[in-house]
Amino acid sequence: MAQARELRLIISVLMFVGAHGSCAQTRESLCNLQHQVAQGARRSVRVSGTYSSGVDMGVLKNAECPGQGTWVELALRSNQNKKRLKKIMDTSGRVKVVFEGEFYGPPEPDLNLPESVRKAYNPGWGHLGAFKTKLVVYAIVEATQSSDH
């Protein structure tokens, strides 16, 4: 009887972790990620910054590295905080956020291109390939009014 109860508890914990990701994922610096994630690499992250542009696609920035932005695409596994994000976006156009998702480094050039072109070509993400990095968001952890103007 006790073993069955323990087994149900273990299964419940595993299902929760599978549905919600890591239980204690620490927040990473957007600036560090933008500099450290290698071309073609990706990793699961929890990251914060100021989100702008649109609700389903936009740009994430951090005041500590003002000249850089990361392209963002929402692929939410839950709609938690999406209405809040939209409401703040509609009123101010900028939202302070904490996102969880996959962070992608610069994309690799197409292997079908000649080697000389591949070495000189730096493809990007988002609108007109303008962004070196991309974040695919699976969860909106927090969304609050931005104090940036």
Contacts in CASP RR format, 6 or more apart in sequence:
PFRMAT RR
TARGET T0000
AUTHOR 0000-0000-0000
METHOD contacts of the structure
MODEL  1
MAQARELRLIISVLMFVGAHGSCAQTRESLCNLQHQVAQGARRSVRVSGT
YSSGVDMGVLKNAECPGQGTWVELALRSNQNKKRLKKIMDTSGRVKVVFE
GEFYGPPEPDLNLPESVRKAYNPGWGHLGAFKTKLVVYAIVEATQSSDH
17 23 0 8 1.000
19 77 0 8 1.000
20 139 0 8 1.000
21 100 0 8 1.000
22 44 0 8 1.000
25 44 0 8 1.000
25 45 0 8 1.000
25 46 0 8 1.000
25 100 0 8 1.000
26 46 0 8 1.000
27 46 0 8 1.000
27 47 0 8 1.000
27 48 0 8 1.000
27 98 0 8 1.000
28 45 0 8 1.000
28 46 0 8 1.000
28 47 0 8 1.000
29 47 0 8 1.000
29 62 0 8 1.000
29 64 0 8 1.000
30 47 0 8 1.000
30 48 0 8 1.000
30 49 0 8 1.000
30 60 0 8 1.000
30 61 0 8 1.000
30 62 0 8 1.000
30 64 0 8 1.000
30 65 0 8 1.000
30 70 0 8 1.000
31 62 0 8 1.000
31 64 0 8 1.000
31 65 0 8 1.000
31 68 0 8 1.000
33 45 0 8 1.000
33 47 0 8 1.000
33 70 0 8 1.000
33 103 0 8 1.000
33 133 0 8 1.000
34 65 0 8 1.000
34 68 0 8 1.000
34 69 0 8 1.000
34 70 0 8 1.000
34 132 0 8 1.000
34 133 0 8 1.000
37 43 0 8 1.000
37 103 0 8 1.000
37 104 0 8 1.000
37 105 0 8 1.000
37 133 0 8 1.000
38 105 0 8 1.000
39 105 0 8 1.000
39 106 0 8 1.000
39 107 0 8 1.000
39 108 0 8 1.000
40 104 0 8 1.000
40 105 0 8 1.000
40 106 0 8 1.000
40 107 0 8 1.000
40 108 0 8 1.000
41 104 0 8 1.000
41 105 0 8 1.000
42 102 0 8 1.000
42 103 0 8 1.000
42 104 0 8 1.000
42 105 0 8 1.000
43 102 0 8 1.000
43 103 0 8 1.000
44 100 0 8 1.000
44 101 0 8 1.000
44 102 0 8 1.000
44 103 0 8 1.000
45 100 0 8 1.000
45 101 0 8 1.000
45 102 0 8 1.000
45 103 0 8 1.000
45 135 0 8 1.000
46 98 0 8 1.000
46 99 0 8 1.000
46 100 0 8 1.000
46 101 0 8 1.000
46 141 0 8 1.000
47 60 0 8 1.000
47 98 0 8 1.000
47 99 0 8 1.000
47 103 0 8 1.000
47 135 0 8 1.000
48 62 0 8 1.000
48 96 0 8 1.000
48 97 0 8 1.000
48 98 0 8 1.000
48 99 0 8 1.000
48 142 0 8 1.000
49 60 0 8 1.000
49 61 0 8 1.000
49 62 0 8 1.000
49 96 0 8 1.000
49 97 0 8 1.000
49 98 0 8 1.000
50 60 0 8 1.000
50 61 0 8 1.000
50 62 0 8 1.000
50 63 0 8 1.000
50 94 0 8 1.000
50 95 0 8 1.000
50 96 0 8 1.000
50 97 0 8 1.000
50 146 0 8 1.000
50 148 0 8 1.000
51 58 0 8 1.000
51 59 0 8 1.000
51 60 0 8 1.000
51 72 0 8 1.000
51 85 0 8 1.000
51 89 0 8 1.000
51 94 0 8 1.000
51 95 0 8 1.000
51 96 0 8 1.000
51 97 0 8 1.000
51 99 0 8 1.000
52 58 0 8 1.000
52 59 0 8 1.000
52 61 0 8 1.000
52 89 0 8 1.000
52 93 0 8 1.000
52 94 0 8 1.000
52 95 0 8 1.000
53 59 0 8 1.000
54 89 0 8 1.000
55 74 0 8 1.000
55 82 0 8 1.000
55 85 0 8 1.000
55 86 0 8 1.000
55 89 0 8 1.000
56 73 0 8 1.000
56 74 0 8 1.000
57 71 0 8 1.000
57 72 0 8 1.000
57 73 0 8 1.000
57 74 0 8 1.000
57 126 0 8 1.000
58 71 0 8 1.000
58 72 0 8 1.000
58 73 0 8 1.000
59 69 0 8 1.000
59 70 0 8 1.000
59 71 0 8 1.000
59 72 0 8 1.000
59 131 0 8 1.000
60 69 0 8 1.000
60 70 0 8 1.000
60 72 0 8 1.000
60 97 0 8 1.000
60 99 0 8 1.000
60 135 0 8 1.000
61 67 0 8 1.000
61 68 0 8 1.000
61 69 0 8 1.000
61 70 0 8 1.000
62 68 0 8 1.000
63 148 0 8 1.000
68 132 0 8 1.000
69 131 0 8 1.000
69 133 0 8 1.000
70 103 0 8 1.000
70 131 0 8 1.000
70 132 0 8 1.000
70 133 0 8 1.000
70 134 0 8 1.000
70 135 0 8 1.000
71 125 0 8 1.000
71 126 0 8 1.000
71 127 0 8 1.000
71 129 0 8 1.000
71 130 0 8 1.000
71 131 0 8 1.000
71 133 0 8 1.000
71 134 0 8 1.000
71 135 0 8 1.000
72 99 0 8 1.000
72 134 0 8 1.000
72 135 0 8 1.000
72 136 0 8 1.000
72 137 0 8 1.000
73 134 0 8 1.000
73 135 0 8 1.000
73 136 0 8 1.000
73 137 0 8 1.000
74 82 0 8 1.000
74 137 0 8 1.000
75 136 0 8 1.000
75 137 0 8 1.000
75 138 0 8 1.000
76 82 0 8 1.000
76 137 0 8 1.000
76 138 0 8 1.000
76 139 0 8 1.000
76 140 0 8 1.000
77 138 0 8 1.000
77 139 0 8 1.000
78 139 0 8 1.000
80 139 0 8 1.000
80 140 0 8 1.000
81 140 0 8 1.000
81 141 0 8 1.000
81 142 0 8 1.000
81 143 0 8 1.000
82 140 0 8 1.000
84 140 0 8 1.000
84 143 0 8 1.000
85 95 0 8 1.000
85 97 0 8 1.000
85 140 0 8 1.000
85 143 0 8 1.000
88 94 0 8 1.000
88 95 0 8 1.000
88 143 0 8 1.000
88 144 0 8 1.000
88 145 0 8 1.000
88 146 0 8 1.000
89 95 0 8 1.000
92 145 0 8 1.000
92 146 0 8 1.000
94 146 0 8 1.000
94 148 0 8 1.000
95 143 0 8 1.000
95 144 0 8 1.000
95 145 0 8 1.000
95 146 0 8 1.000
96 142 0 8 1.000
96 143 0 8 1.000
96 144 0 8 1.000
96 145 0 8 1.000
96 146 0 8 1.000
96 147 0 8 1.000
97 140 0 8 1.000
97 141 0 8 1.000
97 142 0 8 1.000
97 143 0 8 1.000
97 144 0 8 1.000
98 140 0 8 1.000
98 141 0 8 1.000
98 142 0 8 1.000
99 135 0 8 1.000
99 137 0 8 1.000
99 139 0 8 1.000
99 140 0 8 1.000
99 141 0 8 1.000
100 137 0 8 1.000
100 138 0 8 1.000
100 139 0 8 1.000
100 141 0 8 1.000
101 135 0 8 1.000
101 136 0 8 1.000
101 137 0 8 1.000
101 138 0 8 1.000
101 139 0 8 1.000
102 135 0 8 1.000
102 136 0 8 1.000
102 138 0 8 1.000
103 133 0 8 1.000
103 134 0 8 1.000
103 135 0 8 1.000
104 125 0 8 1.000
104 133 0 8 1.000
104 134 0 8 1.000
104 135 0 8 1.000
104 136 0 8 1.000
105 132 0 8 1.000
105 133 0 8 1.000
105 134 0 8 1.000
106 122 0 8 1.000
106 123 0 8 1.000
106 124 0 8 1.000
106 132 0 8 1.000
106 133 0 8 1.000
107 123 0 8 1.000
107 124 0 8 1.000
107 125 0 8 1.000
108 123 0 8 1.000
109 117 0 8 1.000
109 118 0 8 1.000
109 121 0 8 1.000
109 122 0 8 1.000
109 123 0 8 1.000
110 118 0 8 1.000
110 123 0 8 1.000
111 118 0 8 1.000
113 121 0 8 1.000
122 132 0 8 1.000
123 129 0 8 1.000
124 130 0 8 1.000
124 131 0 8 1.000
124 132 0 8 1.000
125 131 0 8 1.000
125 132 0 8 1.000
125 133 0 8 1.000
125 134 0 8 1.000
126 134 0 8 1.000
END
